[in-house]
């Protein structure tokens, strides 16, 4: 089913449209979430990296490259809008809320307990039960330290480093080190 503009709910979410949780099409999102939640226990019970790659590929619907390593546990609420390049390393206990889209380019390093959050709600209480999504892009060879949180709409530049514990609310340029809450540029590489 699509709306009058020809966009289905997944397109609308990825386009950053405010979508009400009561939208008649939202049941389609709920179905994907239910499937992902059902697949997650097997992913997180995996005992080797090959099995983790297979399970994540099943959740995302795209084959994870054999050069990429993900350590379980790994959490996602949706999974279908995650794209992961080659030679990527994702450490333990990361959470990817990906309805807005998450892209990790080649050679990205993700520390433990990193949160990539593409989903948000409006401040206005009258429409707060709606969802607004914006994509996250992690460019080639970027490194996110332990416990980093990246918020909706942020791009982390090529070769950038984000210090442990940072909360990233704005884009981080190429070849920089950012840290703090909210994250700010600390130095250039």
N, CA and C atoms as a LAMMPS dump frame, in Angstrom:
ITEM: TIMESTEP
0
ITEM: NUMBER OF ATOMS
567
ITEM: BOX BOUNDS ff ff ff
-5.0000000000000000e+02 5.0000000000000000e+02
-5.0000000000000000e+02 5.0000000000000000e+02
-5.0000000000000000e+02 5.0000000000000000e+02
ITEM: ATOMS id mol type element x y z
1 1 1 N 0.845 -1.186 0
2 1 2 C 0 0 0
3 1 3 C 0.888 1.248 0
4 2 1 N 0.491 2.253 -0.724
5 2 2 C 1.244 3.501 -0.786
6 2 3 C 0.315 4.671 -0.527
7 3 1 N 0.909 5.804 -0.15
8 3 2 C 0.099 6.997 0.069
9 3 3 C -0.134 7.702 -1.265
10 4 1 N -0.744 8.869 -1.226
11 4 2 C -1.101 9.589 -2.446
12 4 3 C 0.112 10.029 -3.258
13 5 1 N 1.239 10.182 -2.63
14 5 2 C 2.457 10.599 -3.341
15 5 3 C 3.189 9.403 -3.936
16 6 1 N 2.652 8.193 -3.78
17 6 2 C 3.29 7.003 -4.329
18 6 3 C 4.379 6.422 -3.46
19 7 1 N 4.534 6.922 -2.232
20 7 2 C 5.577 6.417 -1.339
21 7 3 C 4.957 5.492 -0.302
22 8 1 N 5.579 4.339 -0.088
23 8 2 C 5.104 3.472 0.984
24 8 3 C 5.659 3.974 2.312
25 9 1 N 5.273 3.36 3.392
26 9 2 C 5.667 3.856 4.71
27 9 3 C 7.174 3.808 4.922
28 10 1 N 7.842 2.82 4.342
29 10 2 C 9.291 2.714 4.492
30 10 3 C 9.99 3.86 3.767
31 11 1 N 9.493 4.197 2.569
32 11 2 C 10.027 5.344 1.826
33 11 3 C 9.789 6.639 2.605
34 12 1 N 8.598 6.761 3.172
35 12 2 C 8.245 7.966 3.928
36 12 3 C 9.131 8.129 5.15
37 13 1 N 9.396 7.027 5.855
38 13 2 C 10.284 7.089 7.02
39 13 3 C 11.682 7.508 6.597
40 14 1 N 12.192 6.895 5.52
41 14 2 C 13.545 7.227 5.074
42 14 3 C 13.634 8.633 4.486
43 15 1 N 12.519 9.19 4.038
44 15 2 C 12.497 10.549 3.506
45 15 3 C 12.387 11.605 4.607
46 16 1 N 12.26 11.177 5.86
47 16 2 C 12.186 12.114 6.97
48 16 3 C 10.809 12.677 7.235
49 17 1 N 9.782 12.069 6.641
50 17 2 C 8.403 12.523 6.853
51 17 3 C 7.954 12.164 8.272
52 18 1 N 7.182 13.04 8.885
53 18 2 C 6.557 12.713 10.166
54 18 3 C 5.51 11.639 9.913
55 19 1 N 5.673 10.497 10.56
56 19 2 C 4.745 9.381 10.393
57 19 3 C 4.152 9.062 11.756
58 20 1 N 2.838 9.086 11.831
59 20 2 C 2.143 8.764 13.072
60 20 3 C 2.223 7.269 13.345
61 21 1 N 2.39 6.92 14.606
62 21 2 C 2.385 5.507 14.981
63 21 3 C 1.007 4.889 14.767
64 22 1 N -0.019 5.74 14.592
65 22 2 C -1.361 5.261 14.296
66 22 3 C -1.642 5.226 12.785
67 23 1 N -0.673 5.555 11.97
68 23 2 C -0.816 5.496 10.516
69 23 3 C -1.252 4.084 10.122
70 24 1 N -2.242 3.937 9.235
71 24 2 C -2.712 2.605 8.839
72 24 3 C -1.606 1.704 8.279
73 25 1 N -0.575 2.302 7.681
74 25 2 C 0.517 1.506 7.129
75 25 3 C 1.549 1.098 8.179
76 26 1 N 1.464 1.67 9.386
77 26 2 C 2.501 1.391 10.383
78 26 3 C 2.536 -0.086 10.777
79 27 1 N 1.47 -0.809 10.539
80 27 2 C 1.464 -2.252 10.832
81 27 3 C 2.544 -2.971 10.03
82 28 1 N 2.883 -2.44 8.844
83 28 2 C 3.95 -3.038 8.037
84 28 3 C 5.303 -2.903 8.744
85 29 1 N 5.518 -1.77 9.393
86 29 2 C 6.728 -1.569 10.188
87 29 3 C 6.726 -2.547 11.351
88 30 1 N 5.582 -2.651 12.027
89 30 2 C 5.465 -3.577 13.159
90 30 3 C 5.781 -5.01 12.754
91 31 1 N 5.402 -5.399 11.535
92 31 2 C 5.683 -6.761 11.049
93 31 3 C 7.183 -6.993 10.881
94 32 1 N 7.891 -6.006 10.326
95 32 2 C 9.339 -6.135 10.176
96 32 3 C 10.01 -6.162 11.547
97 33 1 N 9.566 -5.303 12.453
98 33 2 C 10.117 -5.274 13.805
99 33 3 C 9.896 -6.617 14.491
100 34 1 N 8.716 -7.19 14.374
101 34 2 C 8.426 -8.482 15.002
102 34 3 C 9.336 -9.575 14.444
103 35 1 N 9.556 -9.568 13.133
104 35 2 C 10.446 -10.546 12.503
105 35 3 C 11.874 -10.379 13.024
106 36 1 N 12.338 -9.137 13.088
107 36 2 C 13.694 -8.855 13.567
108 36 3 C 13.854 -9.286 15.024
109 37 1 N 12.871 -8.965 15.846
110 37 2 C 12.94 -9.366 17.257
111 37 3 C 12.951 -10.888 17.41
112 38 1 N 12.24 -11.588 16.526
113 38 2 C 12.229 -13.049 16.571
114 38 3 C 13.573 -13.639 16.144
115 39 1 N 14.295 -12.97 15.248
116 39 2 C 15.586 -13.468 14.767
117 39 3 C 16.752 -13.1 15.695
118 40 1 N 16.574 -12.074 16.51
119 40 2 C 17.669 -11.56 17.339
120 40 3 C 18.202 -12.561 18.368
121 41 1 N 17.376 -13.353 19.058
122 41 2 C 17.949 -14.302 20.027
123 41 3 C 18.933 -15.292 19.396
124 42 1 N 18.636 -15.795 18.21
125 42 2 C 19.564 -16.715 17.541
126 42 3 C 20.856 -15.998 17.163
127 43 1 N 20.749 -14.765 16.707
128 43 2 C 21.94 -13.967 16.406
129 43 3 C 22.816 -13.856 17.647
130 44 1 N 22.208 -13.495 18.763
131 44 2 C 22.982 -13.237 19.965
132 44 3 C 23.407 -14.498 20.707
133 45 1 N 22.919 -15.66 20.26
134 45 2 C 23.399 -16.942 20.787
135 45 3 C 24.469 -17.549 19.882
136 46 1 N 24.811 -16.86 18.794
137 46 2 C 25.807 -17.368 17.851
138 46 3 C 27.155 -17.537 18.541
139 47 1 N 27.868 -18.583 18.125
140 47 2 C 29.132 -18.912 18.777
141 47 3 C 30.353 -18.647 17.916
142 48 1 N 30.167 -18.186 16.677
143 48 2 C 31.319 -17.814 15.851
144 48 3 C 30.921 -16.688 14.9
145 49 1 N 31.929 -16.005 14.378
146 49 2 C 31.668 -14.821 13.559
147 49 3 C 30.996 -15.152 12.231
148 50 1 N 31.25 -16.347 11.674
149 50 2 C 30.556 -16.732 10.445
150 50 3 C 29.051 -16.823 10.68
151 51 1 N 28.681 -17.423 11.805
152 51 2 C 27.26 -17.544 12.133
153 51 3 C 26.644 -16.168 12.38
154 52 1 N 27.373 -15.277 13.057
155 52 2 C 26.878 -13.911 13.282
156 52 3 C 26.636 -13.23 11.945
157 53 1 N 27.591 -13.352 11.004
158 53 2 C 27.406 -12.743 9.669
159 53 3 C 26.158 -13.282 8.98
160 54 1 N 25.955 -14.596 9.055
161 54 2 C 24.764 -15.197 8.426
162 54 3 C 23.482 -14.644 9.051
163 55 1 N 23.451 -14.568 10.364
164 55 2 C 22.245 -14.093 11.068
165 55 3 C 21.964 -12.619 10.769
166 56 1 N 23.007 -11.793 10.757
167 56 2 C 22.8 -10.377 10.437
168 56 3 C 22.351 -10.227 8.991
169 57 1 N 22.92 -11.027 8.098
170 57 2 C 22.493 -10.996 6.694
171 57 3 C 21.015 -11.324 6.568
172 58 1 N 20.543 -12.281 7.369
173 58 2 C 19.129 -12.644 7.359
174 58 3 C 18.259 -11.475 7.835
175 59 1 N 18.716 -10.78 8.86
176 59 2 C 17.958 -9.65 9.402
177 59 3 C 17.948 -8.474 8.429
178 60 1 N 19.097 -8.163 7.825
179 60 2 C 19.191 -6.982 6.962
180 60 3 C 18.696 -7.235 5.542
181 61 1 N 18.685 -8.497 5.137
182 61 2 C 18.298 -8.821 3.773
183 61 3 C 19.408 -8.594 2.763
184 62 1 N 20.642 -8.376 3.249
185 62 2 C 21.804 -8.178 2.378
186 62 3 C 22.974 -8.963 2.954
187 63 1 N 23.69 -9.682 2.095
188 63 2 C 24.815 -10.498 2.566
189 63 3 C 25.912 -9.614 3.142
190 64 1 N 26.325 -9.948 4.347
191 64 2 C 27.434 -9.26 4.999
192 64 3 C 28.737 -9.807 4.436
193 65 1 N 29.646 -8.93 4.045
194 65 2 C 30.916 -9.332 3.453
195 65 3 C 31.713 -10.206 4.421
196 66 1 N 32.409 -11.203 3.876
197 66 2 C 33.195 -12.129 4.701
198 66 3 C 34.344 -11.445 5.43
199 67 1 N 34.716 -10.237 5.007
200 67 2 C 35.804 -9.506 5.668
201 67 3 C 35.306 -8.67 6.846
202 68 1 N 34.021 -8.634 7.051
203 68 2 C 33.422 -7.856 8.14
204 68 3 C 33.201 -8.739 9.355
205 69 1 N 33.491 -8.187 10.524
206 69 2 C 33.33 -8.917 11.78
207 69 3 C 32.386 -8.151 12.691
208 70 1 N 31.406 -8.858 13.228
209 70 2 C 30.487 -8.299 14.211
210 70 3 C 30.498 -9.234 15.415
211 71 1 N 30.728 -8.689 16.601
212 71 2 C 30.673 -9.47 17.829
213 71 3 C 29.282 -9.35 18.442
214 72 1 N 28.719 -10.478 18.808
215 72 2 C 27.437 -10.495 19.517
216 72 3 C 27.7 -10.176 20.992
217 73 1 N 26.74 -9.605 21.704
218 73 2 C 25.412 -9.313 21.2
219 73 3 C 25.391 -8.073 20.319
220 74 1 N 24.424 -8.074 19.408
221 74 2 C 24.174 -6.97 18.49
222 74 3 C 22.665 -6.765 18.474
223 75 1 N 22.246 -5.514 18.555
224 75 2 C 20.817 -5.222 18.644
225 75 3 C 20.375 -4.274 17.529
226 76 1 N 19.236 -4.575 16.954
227 76 2 C 18.572 -3.667 16.033
228 76 3 C 17.074 -3.881 16.185
229 77 1 N 16.316 -2.812 16.002
230 77 2 C 14.864 -2.937 16.11
231 77 3 C 14.213 -3.197 14.76
232 78 1 N 14.933 -2.935 13.676
233 78 2 C 14.348 -3.01 12.347
234 78 3 C 15.225 -3.86 11.429
235 79 1 N 16.433 -3.387 11.157
236 79 2 C 17.421 -4.176 10.446
237 79 3 C 17.461 -4.011 8.945
238 80 1 N 16.345 -3.744 8.324
239 80 2 C 16.267 -3.702 6.857
240 80 3 C 16.956 -2.5 6.228
241 81 1 N 17.266 -1.481 7.019
242 81 2 C 17.885 -0.272 6.462
243 81 3 C 19.326 -0.102 6.936
244 82 1 N 19.988 -1.21 7.253
245 82 2 C 21.404 -1.198 7.618
246 82 3 C 22.211 -1.656 6.408
247 83 1 N 23.231 -0.881 6.052
248 83 2 C 24.163 -1.246 4.984
249 83 3 C 25.571 -1.201 5.557
250 84 1 N 26.299 -2.312 5.431
251 84 2 C 27.633 -2.44 6.028
252 84 3 C 28.622 -2.841 4.947
253 85 1 N 29.715 -2.085 4.838
254 85 2 C 30.735 -2.326 3.831
255 85 3 C 31.687 -3.458 4.186
256 86 1 N 32.817 -3.471 3.513
257 86 2 C 33.853 -4.483 3.699
258 86 3 C 34.83 -4.063 4.798
259 87 1 N 35.423 -5.066 5.431
260 87 2 C 36.462 -4.862 6.449
261 87 3 C 35.987 -3.983 7.607
262 88 1 N 34.706 -4.052 7.897
263 88 2 C 34.122 -3.316 9.022
264 88 3 C 34.247 -4.179 10.269
265 89 1 N 34.5 -3.55 11.409
266 89 2 C 34.527 -4.244 12.691
267 89 3 C 33.531 -3.57 13.625
268 90 1 N 32.6 -4.365 14.161
269 90 2 C 31.601 -3.886 15.12
270 90 3 C 31.769 -4.701 16.393
271 91 1 N 32.122 -4.028 17.479
272 91 2 C 32.387 -4.699 18.75
273 91 3 C 31.08 -5.041 19.476
274 92 1 N 31.2 -5.628 20.659
275 92 2 C 30.077 -6.137 21.455
276 92 3 C 29.051 -5.061 21.833
277 93 1 N 27.79 -5.499 21.92
278 93 2 C 26.694 -4.757 22.56
279 93 3 C 26.351 -3.433 21.889
280 94 1 N 26.407 -3.391 20.561
281 94 2 C 26.005 -2.189 19.825
282 94 3 C 24.518 -2.247 19.491
283 95 1 N 23.898 -1.062 19.418
284 95 2 C 22.483 -0.952 19.071
285 95 3 C 22.329 -0.033 17.871
286 96 1 N 21.672 -0.549 16.832
287 96 2 C 21.427 0.215 15.609
288 96 3 C 19.925 0.349 15.422
289 97 1 N 19.37 1.546 15.647
290 97 2 C 17.962 1.816 15.375
291 97 3 C 17.922 2.465 13.994
292 98 1 N 17.54 1.689 12.989
293 98 2 C 17.857 2.001 11.597
294 98 3 C 16.69 2.347 10.684
295 99 1 N 15.533 2.681 11.189
296 99 2 C 14.418 2.975 10.282
297 99 3 C 14.737 4.115 9.323
298 100 1 N 15.6 5.035 9.717
299 100 2 C 16.01 6.131 8.849
300 100 3 C 17.156 5.785 7.926
301 101 1 N 17.794 4.646 8.152
302 101 2 C 18.909 4.198 7.329
303 101 3 C 20.246 4.42 8.002
304 102 1 N 21.054 3.374 8.058
305 102 2 C 22.416 3.442 8.595
306 102 3 C 23.346 2.85 7.547
307 103 1 N 24.362 3.627 7.173
308 103 2 C 25.362 3.16 6.225
309 103 3 C 26.734 3.226 6.873
310 104 1 N 27.425 2.077 6.887
311 104 2 C 28.816 2.009 7.332
312 104 3 C 29.649 1.689 6.105
313 105 1 N 30.482 2.619 5.684
314 105 2 C 31.331 2.38 4.529
315 105 3 C 32.478 1.442 4.907
316 106 1 N 33.32 1.119 3.952
317 106 2 C 34.43 0.194 4.167
318 106 3 C 35.378 0.68 5.265
319 107 1 N 35.952 -0.305 5.992
320 107 2 C 37.026 -0.081 6.972
321 107 3 C 36.602 0.702 8.214
322 108 1 N 35.319 0.762 8.494
323 108 2 C 34.82 1.452 9.687
324 108 3 C 35.067 0.575 10.915
325 109 1 N 35.436 1.219 12.024
326 109 2 C 35.605 0.551 13.319
327 109 3 C 34.561 1.102 14.281
328 110 1 N 33.799 0.193 14.9
329 110 2 C 32.758 0.566 15.854
330 110 3 C 33.105 -0.076 17.195
331 111 1 N 33.315 0.747 18.223
332 111 2 C 33.651 0.249 19.551
333 111 3 C 32.46 -0.388 20.245
334 112 1 N 32.696 -0.993 21.418
335 112 2 C 31.601 -1.632 22.148
336 112 3 C 30.575 -0.604 22.641
337 113 1 N 29.341 -1.057 22.714
338 113 2 C 28.225 -0.274 23.256
339 113 3 C 27.95 1.029 22.504
340 114 1 N 28.248 1.041 21.209
341 114 2 C 27.928 2.203 20.378
342 114 3 C 26.453 2.154 20.008
343 115 1 N 25.798 3.316 20.024
344 115 2 C 24.392 3.452 19.662
345 115 3 C 24.27 4.349 18.437
346 116 1 N 23.682 3.811 17.369
347 116 2 C 23.402 4.593 16.172
348 116 3 C 21.879 4.712 16.088
349 117 1 N 21.368 5.93 16.267
350 117 2 C 19.936 6.164 16.44
351 117 3 C 19.429 7.056 15.31
352 118 1 N 18.633 6.503 14.399
353 118 2 C 18.104 7.302 13.275
354 118 3 C 16.678 7.771 13.526
355 119 1 N 16.095 7.402 14.636
356 119 2 C 14.679 7.649 14.901
357 119 3 C 14.512 8.682 16.007
358 120 1 N 13.492 9.542 15.847
359 120 2 C 13.234 10.574 16.835
360 120 3 C 11.732 10.853 16.869
361 121 1 N 11.317 11.638 17.847
362 121 2 C 9.918 12.038 18.001
363 121 3 C 9.853 13.554 18.113
364 122 1 N 8.786 14.18 17.631
365 122 2 C 8.644 15.639 17.728
366 122 3 C 8.542 16.103 19.179
367 123 1 N 8.982 17.337 19.433
368 123 2 C 8.86 17.921 20.764
369 123 3 C 7.414 18.249 21.113
370 124 1 N 6.632 18.641 20.13
371 124 2 C 5.246 19.033 20.335
372 124 3 C 4.46 17.843 20.901
373 125 1 N 3.92 17.972 22.125
374 125 2 C 3.204 16.853 22.737
375 125 3 C 2.014 16.351 21.921
376 126 1 N 1.406 17.226 21.131
377 126 2 C 0.228 16.827 20.349
378 126 3 C 0.577 15.828 19.254
379 127 1 N 1.826 15.836 18.783
380 127 2 C 2.235 14.914 17.704
381 127 3 C 3.42 14.036 18.112
382 128 1 N 3.731 14.009 19.388
383 128 2 C 4.904 13.277 19.877
384 128 3 C 4.838 11.783 19.587
385 129 1 N 3.646 11.223 19.418
386 129 2 C 3.527 9.797 19.105
387 129 3 C 3.862 9.521 17.635
388 130 1 N 4.334 10.532 16.951
389 130 2 C 4.804 10.344 15.586
390 130 3 C 6.292 10.065 15.573
391 131 1 N 6.798 9.664 14.43
392 131 2 C 8.211 9.348 14.289
393 131 3 C 8.788 10.111 13.111
394 132 1 N 9.979 10.669 13.33
395 132 2 C 10.73 11.337 12.28
396 132 3 C 12.105 10.67 12.232
397 133 1 N 12.497 10.221 11.054
398 133 2 C 13.762 9.514 10.904
399 133 3 C 14.699 10.278 9.985
400 134 1 N 15.984 10.194 10.281
401 134 2 C 17.025 10.78 9.434
402 134 3 C 18.189 9.801 9.4
403 135 1 N 18.83 9.646 8.242
404 135 2 C 19.891 8.648 8.098
405 135 3 C 21.182 9.024 8.827
406 136 1 N 21.952 8.002 9.123
407 136 2 C 23.308 8.155 9.656
408 136 3 C 24.259 7.546 8.64
409 137 1 N 25.332 8.301 8.336
410 137 2 C 26.386 7.82 7.45
411 137 3 C 27.7 7.822 8.207
412 138 1 N 28.369 6.686 8.201
413 138 2 C 29.709 6.584 8.779
414 138 3 C 30.64 6.326 7.594
415 139 1 N 31.459 7.312 7.27
416 139 2 C 32.29 7.256 6.066
417 139 3 C 33.523 6.356 6.269
418 140 1 N 34.168 6.071 5.159
419 140 2 C 35.284 5.127 5.119
420 140 3 C 36.35 5.44 6.168
421 141 1 N 36.761 4.356 6.86
422 141 2 C 37.882 4.37 7.801
423 141 3 C 37.624 5.212 9.053
424 142 1 N 36.361 5.538 9.331
425 142 2 C 36.048 6.252 10.572
426 142 3 C 36.087 5.264 11.738
427 143 1 N 36.307 5.8 12.937
428 143 2 C 36.396 4.978 14.143
429 143 3 C 35.557 5.636 15.229
430 144 1 N 34.574 4.885 15.738
431 144 2 C 33.74 5.344 16.852
432 144 3 C 34.169 4.593 18.102
433 145 1 N 34.603 5.32 19.126
434 145 2 C 35.061 4.706 20.366
435 145 3 C 33.92 4.13 21.19
436 146 1 N 34.285 3.466 22.267
437 146 2 C 33.323 2.788 23.143
438 146 3 C 32.26 3.753 23.654
439 147 1 N 31.01 3.307 23.609
440 147 2 C 29.914 4.052 24.203
441 147 3 C 29.491 5.311 23.473
442 148 1 N 29.919 5.488 22.243
443 148 2 C 29.505 6.654 21.453
444 148 3 C 28.028 6.514 21.082
445 149 1 N 27.31 7.634 21.098
446 149 2 C 25.941 7.695 20.593
447 149 3 C 25.904 8.696 19.449
448 150 1 N 25.389 8.247 18.296
449 150 2 C 25.232 9.111 17.133
450 150 3 C 23.732 9.301 16.909
451 151 1 N 23.308 10.55 16.842
452 151 2 C 21.888 10.869 16.728
453 151 3 C 21.465 11.033 15.267
454 152 1 N 20.15 11.104 15.01
455 152 2 C 19.634 11.131 13.645
456 152 3 C 20.225 12.239 12.782
457 153 1 N 20.477 11.889 11.512
458 153 2 C 20.891 12.856 10.52
459 153 3 C 22.374 13.186 10.495
460 154 1 N 23.182 12.479 11.279
461 154 2 C 24.609 12.794 11.404
462 154 3 C 25.433 11.987 10.403
463 155 1 N 26.45 12.649 9.843
464 155 2 C 27.467 11.995 9.032
465 155 3 C 28.8 12.108 9.755
466 156 1 N 29.472 10.981 9.902
467 156 2 C 30.821 10.948 10.459
468 156 3 C 31.763 10.843 9.266
469 157 1 N 32.661 11.801 9.123
470 157 2 C 33.502 11.91 7.94
471 157 3 C 34.572 10.837 7.824
472 158 1 N 35.137 10.779 6.645
473 158 2 C 36.197 9.827 6.315
474 158 3 C 37.395 10.041 7.252
475 159 1 N 37.916 8.95 7.794
476 159 2 C 39.072 8.926 8.696
477 159 3 C 38.825 9.616 10.035
478 160 1 N 37.61 10.058 10.303
479 160 2 C 37.315 10.74 11.567
480 160 3 C 37.345 9.745 12.723
481 161 1 N 37.631 10.277 13.906
482 161 2 C 37.617 9.502 15.139
483 161 3 C 36.67 10.208 16.104
484 162 1 N 35.786 9.435 16.726
485 162 2 C 34.9 9.982 17.751
486 162 3 C 35.281 9.328 19.068
487 163 1 N 35.663 10.157 20.045
488 163 2 C 36.17 9.677 21.324
489 163 3 C 35.093 8.947 22.12
490 164 1 N 35.534 8.019 22.926
491 164 2 C 34.639 7.213 23.755
492 164 3 C 33.689 8.093 24.548
493 165 1 N 32.427 7.668 24.613
494 165 2 C 31.418 8.35 25.411
495 165 3 C 30.796 9.581 24.796
496 166 1 N 31.235 9.959 23.615
497 166 2 C 30.702 11.172 22.974
498 166 3 C 29.257 10.98 22.54
499 167 1 N 28.518 12.077 22.511
500 167 2 C 27.175 12.112 21.94
501 167 3 C 27.24 13.048 20.746
502 168 1 N 27.059 12.481 19.557
503 168 2 C 27.265 13.225 18.321
504 168 3 C 25.918 13.716 17.798
505 169 1 N 25.752 15.034 17.808
506 169 2 C 24.497 15.662 17.385
507 169 3 C 24.633 16.372 16.043
508 170 1 N 25.875 16.594 15.581
509 170 2 C 26.143 17.293 14.322
510 170 3 C 27.215 16.545 13.554
511 171 1 N 27.283 16.791 12.254
512 171 2 C 28.269 16.13 11.408
513 171 3 C 29.689 16.333 11.939
514 172 1 N 30.499 15.286 11.761
515 172 2 C 31.922 15.33 12.105
516 172 3 C 32.686 15.322 10.78
517 173 1 N 33.479 16.37 10.502
518 173 2 C 34.179 16.44 9.22
519 173 3 C 35.226 15.34 9.044
520 174 1 N 35.641 15.133 7.796
521 174 2 C 36.737 14.215 7.487
522 174 3 C 37.974 14.597 8.293
523 175 1 N 38.759 13.565 8.655
524 175 2 C 40.097 13.763 9.229
525 175 3 C 40.107 14.625 10.484
526 176 1 N 39.119 14.413 11.36
527 176 2 C 39.066 15.134 12.628
528 176 3 C 38.859 14.154 13.769
529 177 1 N 39.139 14.639 14.983
530 177 2 C 38.816 13.916 16.205
531 177 3 C 37.766 14.747 16.924
532 178 1 N 36.67 14.106 17.299
533 178 2 C 35.594 14.788 18.015
534 178 3 C 35.346 14.063 19.328
535 179 1 N 34.915 14.803 20.339
536 179 2 C 34.595 14.185 21.621
537 179 3 C 33.731 15.112 22.447
538 180 1 N 33.152 14.547 23.507
539 180 2 C 32.365 15.324 24.444
540 180 3 C 30.872 15.163 24.254
541 181 1 N 30.13 15.888 25.108
542 181 2 C 28.676 15.851 25.09
543 181 3 C 28.176 17.288 25.131
544 182 1 N 27.657 17.805 24.028
545 182 2 C 27.655 17.206 22.698
546 182 3 C 29.065 17.231 22.108
547 183 1 N 29.302 16.355 21.145
548 183 2 C 30.637 16.231 20.559
549 183 3 C 31.036 17.516 19.829
550 184 1 N 32.293 17.865 19.996
551 184 2 C 32.889 19.016 19.307
552 184 3 C 34.233 18.577 18.737
553 185 1 N 34.709 19.295 17.727
554 185 2 C 36 18.976 17.127
555 185 3 C 37.094 19.28 18.165
556 186 1 N 37.945 18.29 18.408
557 186 2 C 39.049 18.437 19.358
558 186 3 C 40.342 18.765 18.627
559 187 1 N 40.534 18.094 17.475
560 187 2 C 41.753 18.342 16.694
561 187 3 C 41.577 17.795 15.278
562 188 1 N 42.53 18.145 14.451
563 188 2 C 42.549 17.638 13.078
564 188 3 C 43.627 16.586 12.947
565 189 1 N 43.362 15.605 12.102
566 189 2 C 44.33 14.515 11.882
567 189 3 C 45.188 14.88 10.692
